[in-house]
């Protein structure tokens, strides 16, 4: 399932790259399956890692919402975008997770 979502998401990645520009460090897709046999029981989280303070991240939320809404309308994929200024915390181990880095900047600069 992650491969399907990834191929669709790759069409939207340039829009995210344009939105965050040089501040974009990494984009990771995370699929969490509640039921291994049901694609309908999956949640997709898009982790967007940037090198900017939390106060600045909020300024991009409306534009990011437009991109995510297009994914919903055009492909019926419900995504939860999470933008952080450093690597994300571990996901819950009680669910089956698939994760794939779809973009990674050459030089990682994270604010602590």
C-alpha positions in Angstrom: 0.0 0.0 0.0 2.8 2.4 0.8 4.2 2.1 -2.7 0.8 3.2 -4.2 0.6 6.2 -1.8 4.2 7.1 -2.5 3.8 7.1 -6.2 0.7 9.4 -5.9 2.5 11.6 -3.3 5.5 12.1 -5.5 3.3 14.2 -7.8 2.8 16.6 -4.9 6.4 16.6 -3.5 7.5 19.5 -5.9 4.7 21.7 -4.4 6.0 21.0 -0.9 9.6 21.6 -2.0 8.5 25.0 -3.5 6.6 25.9 -0.4 9.4 25.3 2.1 12.3 26.0 -0.3 15.8 25.8 1.2 14.3 25.1 4.6 13.0 21.7 3.6 15.3 19.0 5.1 13.4 15.7 4.8 9.9 14.3 3.9 8.8 11.0 5.3 5.6 9.1 4.5 4.3 6.9 7.4 1.4 4.5 6.8 -0.1 3.0 9.9 -2.3 0.0 9.4 -4.9 -1.0 11.9 -5.8 -4.1 9.9 -3.1 -5.6 7.6 -5.7 -6.8 5.1 -7.7 -3.6 4.7 -6.4 -0.6 2.8 -9.4 1.4 4.2 -8.0 1.1 7.7 -4.7 3.0 7.1 -3.7 6.4 8.2 -1.1 8.3 6.2 1.1 10.8 8.0 3.5 13.1 6.0 6.4 14.2 8.2 7.9 17.3 6.9 11.2 18.2 8.6 12.4 21.8 8.2 15.2 24.0 9.6 13.0 26.8 10.9 11.6 27.7 14.3 8.2 26.6 15.3 6.9 30.2 15.2 7.8 30.4 11.5 6.4 26.9 10.6 2.8 28.1 11.4 3.0 30.7 8.6 3.1 27.9 6.0 0.1 25.9 7.4 -2.6 27.4 5.1 -0.6 26.6 1.9 0.2 23.1 3.2 -3.5 22.5 3.8 -4.3 23.4 0.2 -1.8 20.7 -1.0 -3.3 18.1 1.4 -6.8 19.0 0.4 -5.9 18.4 -3.3 -4.6 14.9 -2.3 -8.0 14.2 -0.7 -10.1 15.6 -3.6 -8.0 14.1 -6.4 -7.0 10.7 -4.9 -9.2 10.1 -1.8 -6.1 9.9 0.3 -6.5 11.4 3.8 -3.2 12.6 5.0 -2.1 14.2 8.3 0.8 16.6 7.7 3.2 17.0 10.6 5.8 19.7 10.3 8.7 19.7 12.8 12.0 21.4 13.1 13.8 18.3 14.1 13.5 14.5 13.7 10.1 13.1 14.8 9.6 10.9 17.9 9.1 7.2 17.6 5.7 5.9 16.4 3.5 3.7 18.5 4.7 0.1 18.3 1.2 -1.3 18.7 0.3 -0.8 15.1 2.0 -2.1 11.9 3.9 0.8 10.3 5.4 1.4 6.9 7.6 4.3 6.5 9.6 5.7 3.5 11.7 8.8 3.1 10.6 10.4 -0.1 12.9 13.4 0.0 16.1 14.2 1.9 18.2 17.3 1.6 21.9 16.9 1.1 22.9 18.7 4.3 20.8 18.2 7.4 20.4 21.2 9.6 18.0 20.9 12.5 17.2 23.4 15.1 17.4 22.1 18.6 
